[in-house]
């Protein structure tokens, strides 16, 4: 089972690494990081580098496509090799998936027209602009269209577990979950803007402006 995770400049690291950490626990699943060209890709703030091991041309028809999000998505919405690869691969995938603002790229590729989809809370309105129907859910699955979208960042782990269940079975998914000790008990109930104060959201905006 070949899973291809797309890498591009200024992606969010956990969008790719969260699902990877789940999927690579299952021996029957082979995960490859793909991109426009081999070599290192720097993530959003430049602190971390991830490595492209195969080009889009070298892996044109994986069983699963996974597109992470990040600030870098805004530079790709107009077209280019990544969108071309997603469009070309999707007809034969078992699932084409995204995490966070990666769903904007699926929408830009024409895969979400008229479908409900989720993303990071900060870019939900852009899904509507690109032809999708935004919904505030952790994971949104369309079995007939073979498309799954996950909300922001950490939701990619949830989606990774769902993918293992679909590709193998629920026992494999639970084995992966316990292997990574995914047992969330966060110190704050602050996982969505609806549950935090204006002061917190002001700080979020300040930090985001520094990363833009």
Backbone torsions as a table, in degrees:
resi	resn	phi	psi	omega
1	UNK	NA	114.4	-174.9
2	UNK	-99.3	117.1	174.8
3	UNK	-107.8	127.4	178.8
4	UNK	-112.1	121.0	177.4
5	UNK	-105.2	119.7	-176.5
6	UNK	-78.0	136.2	174.8
7	UNK	-118.0	145.9	178.4
8	UNK	-157.8	160.8	-177.4
9	UNK	-58.9	137.6	175.2
10	UNK	66.7	35.7	170.4
11	UNK	-80.5	163.5	174.1
12	UNK	-85.5	122.3	-171.4
13	UNK	-57.5	-47.9	-174.9
14	UNK	-67.7	-24.5	176.0
15	UNK	-57.8	-35.2	179.1
16	UNK	-91.4	-43.2	-172.0
17	UNK	-77.0	-30.7	177.3
18	UNK	-59.3	-57.4	176.5
19	UNK	-61.7	-37.9	178.0
20	UNK	-56.4	-45.9	-176.2
21	UNK	-62.0	-33.1	175.9
22	UNK	-73.4	-53.5	-171.3
23	UNK	-65.2	-37.5	-175.6
24	UNK	-72.7	-7.2	177.1
25	UNK	-74.7	-16.3	-174.8
26	UNK	-100.4	117.3	-173.7
27	UNK	-57.0	-29.3	-177.4
28	UNK	-80.9	-3.0	-179.0
29	UNK	-109.4	125.0	178.7
30	UNK	-108.4	120.8	-176.7
31	UNK	-106.4	129.6	178.0
32	UNK	-127.1	134.8	175.1
33	UNK	-89.7	123.0	-175.0
34	UNK	-118.7	157.8	179.4
35	UNK	-166.5	-175.4	-178.0
36	UNK	-65.4	-36.8	178.4
37	UNK	-147.5	153.6	-179.5
38	UNK	-65.8	155.7	175.5
39	UNK	117.7	-172.1	-173.5
40	UNK	-77.9	140.8	172.5
41	UNK	-122.4	129.5	-179.9
42	UNK	-88.6	138.8	-178.7
43	UNK	-82.0	-175.2	-165.4
44	UNK	-44.0	-55.6	-175.7
45	UNK	-93.3	3.1	177.9
46	UNK	82.7	-2.9	-177.0
47	UNK	-74.2	-28.9	-172.3
48	UNK	-122.5	137.3	175.7
49	UNK	-112.4	137.5	173.0
50	UNK	-116.5	154.6	-171.7
51	UNK	-110.7	126.0	171.7
52	UNK	-78.7	121.0	-178.4
53	UNK	-99.4	-18.5	179.1
54	UNK	-146.7	146.3	178.4
55	UNK	-82.7	165.1	175.8
56	UNK	-56.8	-39.7	-179.4
57	UNK	-66.3	-30.4	-178.3
58	UNK	-78.8	-18.1	179.8
59	UNK	-134.4	69.9	-173.4
60	UNK	-78.1	-18.2	-172.6
61	UNK	-138.4	61.7	177.3
62	UNK	-71.9	162.1	176.9
63	UNK	-70.3	-35.4	-179.7
64	UNK	-133.8	132.0	172.4
65	UNK	-105.8	133.5	176.3
66	UNK	-129.4	121.7	-178.1
67	UNK	-113.3	110.8	177.4
68	UNK	-77.3	167.9	178.3
69	UNK	-103.9	-167.1	-179.5
70	UNK	140.8	172.3	-179.6
71	UNK	-57.4	-32.9	-177.3
72	UNK	-65.3	-13.7	-179.9
73	UNK	-61.4	-33.4	-175.6
74	UNK	-62.0	-26.3	-180.0
75	UNK	-82.1	-8.1	-173.6
76	UNK	-110.6	-8.4	-173.5
77	UNK	-65.4	-24.8	-177.7
78	UNK	-79.4	-7.4	-179.8
79	UNK	125.0	175.5	-179.7
80	UNK	134.2	-174.1	-174.3
81	UNK	-58.2	-38.8	-177.5
82	UNK	-65.8	-48.0	179.0
83	UNK	-63.6	-38.9	177.7
84	UNK	-61.3	-41.7	179.8
85	UNK	-64.5	-44.9	179.7
86	UNK	-60.3	-45.9	179.4
87	UNK	-61.7	-40.8	-177.6
88	UNK	-72.7	-34.3	-176.5
89	UNK	-80.6	-33.3	-170.3
90	UNK	-56.4	-39.9	-177.6
91	UNK	-57.0	-23.5	-177.6
92	UNK	-115.7	4.1	178.5
93	UNK	-74.7	157.9	167.7
94	UNK	-79.2	-36.9	175.7
95	UNK	-150.0	139.8	171.3
96	UNK	-114.8	124.5	-167.3
97	UNK	-133.5	164.6	177.3
98	UNK	-147.4	159.2	172.9
99	UNK	-126.8	139.0	174.7
100	UNK	58.1	-136.8	-177.5
101	UNK	-73.7	3.3	170.2
102	UNK	-60.3	-24.5	177.7
103	UNK	-65.4	-26.7	175.3
104	UNK	-63.1	-35.5	179.1
105	UNK	-71.6	-38.8	174.4
106	UNK	-61.7	-40.7	178.6
107	UNK	-65.6	-43.3	179.5
108	UNK	-63.6	-27.8	177.3
109	UNK	-80.3	-3.7	177.9
110	UNK	88.3	12.9	-174.8
111	UNK	-88.9	-12.3	-174.4
112	UNK	-115.1	15.2	-177.5
113	UNK	-57.1	117.4	177.6
114	UNK	75.9	0.6	-178.6
115	UNK	-97.6	147.4	170.1
116	UNK	-69.0	146.8	-179.3
117	UNK	-157.2	160.2	177.9
118	UNK	-124.6	170.0	-178.0
119	UNK	-166.7	-173.6	171.9
120	UNK	-63.5	142.4	-175.8
121	UNK	-55.7	-27.8	-174.2
122	UNK	-76.0	-13.7	-176.5
123	UNK	-124.5	13.3	-176.1
124	UNK	-57.3	-37.6	-177.7
125	UNK	-64.9	-25.6	180.0
126	UNK	-71.7	-26.0	175.1
127	UNK	-60.0	-43.8	178.9
128	UNK	-61.3	-41.2	179.4
129	UNK	-63.1	-26.7	-177.1
130	UNK	-98.5	10.8	172.4
131	UNK	99.2	-2.8	178.0
132	UNK	-92.3	173.1	177.5
133	UNK	-114.5	101.5	-175.2
134	UNK	-69.0	135.8	175.8
135	UNK	-134.5	144.2	-177.0
136	UNK	-88.4	79.7	179.0
137	UNK	-136.5	156.3	-177.5
138	UNK	-67.8	-46.1	179.1
139	UNK	-140.5	134.8	178.1
140	UNK	-122.5	125.9	-174.2
141	UNK	-122.2	134.5	173.8
142	UNK	-123.0	100.0	-173.8
143	UNK	-63.7	-44.4	-176.2
144	UNK	-64.4	-38.0	-179.6
145	UNK	-87.5	-8.3	179.1
146	UNK	60.9	40.1	-178.6
147	UNK	-124.1	134.6	175.6
148	UNK	-132.9	131.4	174.9
149	UNK	-120.3	144.1	177.3
150	UNK	-118.8	151.9	179.6
151	UNK	-72.9	-157.7	-170.2
152	UNK	-67.2	133.2	164.0
153	UNK	47.1	-86.2	-174.1
154	UNK	-66.5	-20.7	177.7
155	UNK	-63.2	-19.3	177.4
156	UNK	-62.1	-29.1	176.5
157	UNK	-67.3	-43.8	177.2
158	UNK	-58.9	-44.3	-179.7
159	UNK	-65.4	-38.4	177.6
160	UNK	-59.3	-40.7	177.8
161	UNK	-66.1	-39.8	177.0
162	UNK	-64.2	-39.8	177.7
163	UNK	-61.0	-42.9	178.0
164	UNK	-61.0	-41.1	177.7
165	UNK	-60.7	-42.7	-178.9
166	UNK	-71.2	-38.5	-176.2
167	UNK	-81.0	-30.1	-177.6
168	UNK	-122.8	-87.3	174.6
169	UNK	-170.3	176.9	-175.8
170	UNK	-70.5	-27.2	177.5
171	UNK	-66.4	-42.5	177.2
172	UNK	-61.6	-40.8	179.5
173	UNK	-63.6	-42.7	179.0
174	UNK	-68.0	-35.4	177.0
175	UNK	-63.7	-41.4	177.2
176	UNK	-64.5	-41.3	-177.6
177	UNK	-64.2	-45.8	-179.5
178	UNK	-71.0	-29.2	178.4
179	UNK	-63.0	-37.9	179.6
180	UNK	-94.0	4.8	-178.4
181	UNK	48.5	51.4	178.0
182	UNK	-83.4	96.1	-174.5
183	UNK	-140.5	68.2	-168.9
184	UNK	-59.9	127.2	174.0
185	UNK	-142.5	67.0	-173.0
186	UNK	-63.0	149.3	-178.9
187	UNK	-71.6	-16.4	179.7
188	UNK	-132.4	146.8	173.0
189	UNK	-90.0	70.3	-171.2
190	UNK	-131.3	33.6	-174.8
191	UNK	-84.8	-2.5	-178.7
192	UNK	-150.6	147.2	-179.4
193	UNK	-55.1	-27.1	-178.7
194	UNK	-69.2	-11.7	-175.0
195	UNK	-116.5	13.9	179.9
196	UNK	-127.3	167.0	-177.3
197	UNK	-81.7	167.9	175.8
198	UNK	-62.2	-34.5	178.7
199	UNK	-60.9	-42.5	178.8
200	UNK	-64.1	-43.7	-179.1
201	UNK	-66.9	-31.6	174.3
202	UNK	-63.9	-41.9	178.1
203	UNK	-65.7	-39.1	176.8
204	UNK	-58.1	-45.8	-179.0
205	UNK	-64.2	-39.8	178.9
206	UNK	-62.2	-46.1	-179.5
207	UNK	-65.9	-40.2	-180.0
208	UNK	-63.1	-38.9	-179.8
209	UNK	-63.9	-34.2	179.3
210	UNK	-72.2	-23.2	-179.1
211	UNK	-93.1	-14.6	-172.4
212	UNK	-63.7	NA	NA
